[in-house]
C-alpha cells in the first residue's frame, strides 16, 4: 500500500490547479492517496470532509474572474450553508463567455444588472434579492421555500426587493413560480424539514401553522417552544431528527412532551419514516386538527 506523502503547506489550504501542484510535487505524487481530484485539472488535499465550499473554490480556479456565484452557491456565500459536496457549484457568466460546464460545475448565461451583483468573501455573487428570485423559480415550493426561509432569516431580504428583481426581468423563465413561493416564506423556520413540513401542511389544505410558537401556562409561564403550532386549536407539531434518539435526549423529550400536554395541548411528532409517508402523515394531522375543533 502506498503511504500518503507529506502535503506542502501551499497545497493544504484548499483546492488548487494541476499546474500549481506540479510546481511543488511530481505527477505521480499528485495521483497518490494524499490528493483528491475534484474536476479536470483541479485537485485538493485528500483530508477532511469535502464540502460545497470546495466546489466553489475549485470553480473559481477555472472560471473568469467575473463569474458570479448564483443559486445554492450564492446561498452559501450569503451564509446559508445548505448545499452539499455533491451539489455542483453554480455560476452565472455573460452570454459571450466561452466557458463550459464540467464535473460539479453548472454554468448559466445571463445578463445581470449592476445592482444584482455583490462582492462577498467568495467573490462576485448575486445579491440576496437576485438569489431569492433565482431560487424561487428553480423548483416546487416544497424544495425551494426552505432555502428562501433561510435566506430571508439570514440576510433580511424583503419580498419587495425580490419582486423588484422580477419586474426587471419580465421575460425570464418560470416567473409564475415566484409569487407562490414567496407567499409561503416564513423566516421564523429553523430547519429545512420544519419548512418542508409547513409547506406540506399548507399544500394539503390545512391552515397555516405558526413556526417556533411558544407555549405558555395559563399564568404566562414558559412551557416549550415548538416547531409548528395551531394555537387556536392547541395543537403542536414537531419534526424529530436523529438526535432525538441520542442517550439522554429521550428522557428530556418525554419530560417536555408531558409538560406540553399538562398545559392542555395536543403534541404530534413526525420522524423521518413518517415524513417519507407524507400523505398518510398529513391525513393523520388533519384528523387531529378536526378532533381539536378545526371546521371542515
C-alpha atoms as one frame of an Amber mdcrd trajectory, in Angstrom:
protein
   0.000   0.000   0.000   1.291   3.447  -0.959   1.726   5.655   2.077   0.317
   9.189   1.861   3.011  11.727   1.070   3.527  14.867   3.122   1.479  17.726
   1.672   3.188  21.102   1.133   1.585  23.926   3.099   0.676  25.747  -0.122
  -1.425  22.762  -1.223  -3.167  22.266   2.113  -5.208  25.465   2.148  -7.879
  24.484  -0.364  -8.315  23.397  -3.991  -5.508  24.071  -6.434  -4.811  23.561
 -10.130  -2.640  20.807 -11.526  -0.185  23.450 -12.729   0.119  24.878  -9.212
   0.682  21.403  -7.791   3.366  20.423 -10.274   5.492  23.344  -9.152   5.827
  21.561  -5.812   5.245  17.831  -6.323   5.569  15.235  -9.069   2.672  13.915
 -11.213   2.989  10.513  -9.502   2.589  12.073  -6.056  -0.419  14.101  -7.259
  -2.051  10.845  -8.364  -1.355   9.281  -4.979  -3.533   8.926  -1.870  -2.621
  12.329  -0.453  -4.679  14.164  -3.079  -8.214  14.113  -4.477  -9.231  15.122
  -7.977 -12.224  17.475  -7.964 -12.569  18.044 -11.700 -10.381  18.231 -14.777
  -7.176  19.964 -13.728  -8.324  20.770 -10.172  -7.369  18.873  -7.013  -7.404
  19.164  -3.241  -5.676  17.608  -0.293  -7.384  14.287   0.483  -8.019  15.114
   4.127 -11.089  16.447   5.860 -14.670  16.327   4.666 -15.351  17.611   1.163
 -17.874  20.471   1.219 -19.704  22.711  -1.208 -17.169  25.401  -0.354 -14.527
  23.218  -2.002 -16.709  23.081  -5.114 -16.974  26.866  -5.160 -13.239  27.383
  -4.681 -12.491  24.813  -7.379 -14.814  26.632  -9.778 -13.084  29.932  -9.081
  -9.790  28.405 -10.233 -11.055  27.618 -13.733 -13.541  30.426 -14.425 -13.138
  34.073 -15.435 -12.797  36.474 -12.519 -16.195  37.993 -13.314 -18.064  34.691
 -12.836 -20.943  35.360 -10.431 -21.970  32.778  -7.843 -25.663  32.002  -8.154
 -28.343  29.645  -6.860 -27.266  27.416  -3.974 -23.679  28.579  -4.302 -24.813
  32.180  -3.810 -26.904  30.969  -0.886 -23.721  29.511   0.637 -21.818  32.744
   0.039 -24.581  34.659   1.853 -24.097  32.431   4.896 -26.718  29.732   4.298
 -24.736  26.512   4.041 -27.452  24.163   2.785 -25.687  22.828  -0.322 -23.769
  19.560  -0.044 -20.483  18.454  -1.567 -22.459  16.685  -4.297 -24.216  19.923
  -5.268 -22.460  21.440  -8.302 -21.078  24.933  -7.923 -23.454  27.252  -9.770
 -22.355  30.427 -11.525 -23.698  32.960 -13.989 -21.486  34.112 -16.860 -22.112
  36.659 -19.585 -23.694  35.277 -22.781 -20.398  35.858 -24.620 -18.367  33.674
 -22.273 -16.921  30.504 -23.805 -16.511  28.623 -20.509 -18.272  25.268 -20.394
 -19.877  23.080 -17.775 -17.626  20.485 -16.235 -17.864  17.965 -13.439 -19.538
  19.562 -10.397 -19.887  22.927 -12.126 -23.116  24.297 -13.571 -22.890  27.430
 -15.710 -25.832  29.628 -16.598 -25.590  32.535 -19.002 -27.460  35.731 -18.286
 -27.039  39.474 -18.211 -27.126  40.712 -14.640 -27.762  44.319 -13.716 -25.058
  46.035 -11.629 -27.430  46.112  -8.665 -27.845  42.332  -8.845 -24.207  41.591
  -8.010 -22.460  41.991  -4.667 -18.828  41.340  -3.751 -18.645  38.853  -0.875
 -15.840  36.830   0.625 -16.151  34.227  -2.133 -16.112  36.816  -4.916 -18.866
  38.228  -7.145 -22.223  36.827  -6.022 -25.834  37.502  -6.877 -27.434  39.794
  -4.302 -29.784  38.271  -1.762 -32.751  39.573  -3.788 -31.464  38.140  -7.072
 -30.564  34.869  -5.324 -34.096  34.621  -3.930 -35.545  35.386  -7.377 -33.492
  32.604  -8.954 -34.249  30.084  -6.216 -37.980  30.842  -6.282 -38.055  29.943
  -9.978 -35.902  26.831  -9.668 -38.395  24.248  -8.434 -41.502  23.335  -6.483
 -42.291  25.206  -3.239 -41.560  22.083  -1.181 -37.941  22.246  -2.352 -37.285
  25.985  -2.635 -39.217  27.513   0.256 -36.824  26.069   2.883 -33.964  27.783
   1.039 -35.878  31.055   0.894 -36.831  30.826   4.571 -33.156  30.520   5.494
 -32.037  33.256   3.087 -34.592  35.743   4.417 -33.738  34.836   8.016 -30.001
  35.305   7.387 -29.963  38.371   5.135 -33.243  40.177   5.849 -34.028  40.438
   2.140 -37.632  41.563   1.634 -40.440  40.439  -0.607 -40.490  43.892  -2.231
 -36.810  43.592  -3.146 -37.336  40.202  -4.749 -40.350  41.417  -6.699 -38.321
  44.391  -7.940 -35.860  41.919  -9.474 -38.748  40.007 -11.013 -40.163  43.186
 -12.532 -36.753  43.927 -14.072 -36.811  40.581 -15.910 -40.281  40.242 -17.476
 -39.043  37.670 -19.993 -37.357  35.328 -17.534 -38.400  31.680 -17.378 -40.722
  30.342 -14.667 -41.873  33.762 -13.454 -45.167  32.229 -12.347 -43.331  30.321
  -9.636 -42.112  33.444  -7.846 -45.338  34.621  -6.164 -46.446  31.180  -4.884
 -43.018  30.566  -3.387 -42.806  33.987  -1.746 -46.326  33.574  -0.340 -45.068
  30.601   1.675 -41.860  32.122   3.047 -41.587  32.407   6.816 -38.133  33.246
   8.223 -39.098  32.000  11.678 -38.478  28.440  10.452 -35.242  26.997  11.821
 -34.636  23.907   9.695 -35.229  22.535   6.226 -37.506  19.745   7.490 -39.536
  22.210   9.537 -40.054  24.376   6.458 -40.944  21.380   4.312 -43.416  20.095
   6.878 -45.074  23.523   6.994 -45.284  23.722   3.190 -46.667  20.168   3.022
 -49.396  21.007   5.551 -50.431  24.108   3.615 -50.354  22.209   0.315 -52.632
  19.599   1.868 -55.199  22.303   2.589 -54.529  22.700   6.304 -54.438  26.136
   7.955 -51.015  27.784   8.002 -49.165  26.585  11.114 -47.174  29.081  13.165
 -43.421  28.348  13.241 -41.495  28.389  16.521 -44.544  29.034  18.677 -44.024
  29.488  22.416 -46.456  27.548  24.600 -47.180  29.096  27.988 -49.186  28.154
  31.045 -52.406  29.949  31.914 -50.435  32.350  34.134 -47.841  33.086  31.430
 -45.086  30.693  32.444 -42.866  29.250  29.727 -43.557  25.637  28.790 -41.872
  24.994  25.450 -41.134  26.379  22.014 -42.437  24.061  19.295 -41.578  23.755
  15.602 -45.124  24.354  14.347 -48.419  25.088  16.042 -52.077  25.857  15.555
 -52.504  27.974  18.713 -56.249  28.428  18.339 -56.613  24.626  18.410 -53.843
  23.990  20.970 -52.122  21.533  18.630 -48.352  21.409  18.258 -46.317  19.603
  15.582 -42.619  18.753  15.785 -40.124  17.154  13.445 -37.848  14.739  15.286
 -34.423  14.354  13.713 -31.929  11.635  14.510 -30.531  13.467  17.548 -33.772
  12.696  19.410 -32.578   9.090  19.645 -29.379  10.055  21.469 -28.798   8.898
  25.022 -30.429  11.274  27.453 -32.455  13.067  24.806 -35.333  10.583  25.007
 -35.878  11.342  28.687 -35.694  15.097  28.084 -38.163  14.820  25.184 -40.571
  12.795  27.328 -40.497  15.347  30.145 -41.024  18.177  27.684 -43.923  16.383
  25.990 -45.594  15.787  29.336 -45.271  19.482  30.200 -46.871  20.442  26.888
 -49.777  18.069  27.491 -50.244  19.335  31.044 -50.613  22.813  29.528 -53.642
  21.486  27.634 -52.013  20.962  24.242 -52.012  18.022  21.841 -48.476  17.218
  20.675 -47.725  15.439  17.392 -44.250  14.271  16.383 -43.090  13.329  12.871
 -39.868  11.416  12.296 -38.011  10.628   9.067 -40.035   7.465   8.365 -43.338
   9.295   8.781 -42.054  12.219   6.756 -41.405   9.823   3.872 -45.091   8.756
   4.022 -46.371  12.299   3.754 -49.933  11.645   2.555 -50.537   9.246   5.420
 -48.954  11.618   7.922 -50.837  14.664   6.650 -54.122  12.763   6.867 -53.297
  11.968  10.488 -52.568  15.642  11.218 -55.862  16.681   9.601 -57.726  14.133
  11.713 -56.181  15.506  14.905 -56.976  19.093  13.919 -60.577  18.168  13.164
 -60.871  16.494  16.575 -59.439  19.655  18.143 -62.145  21.764  16.533 -60.991
  22.612  13.017 -64.029  23.346  10.886 -64.489  21.487   7.625
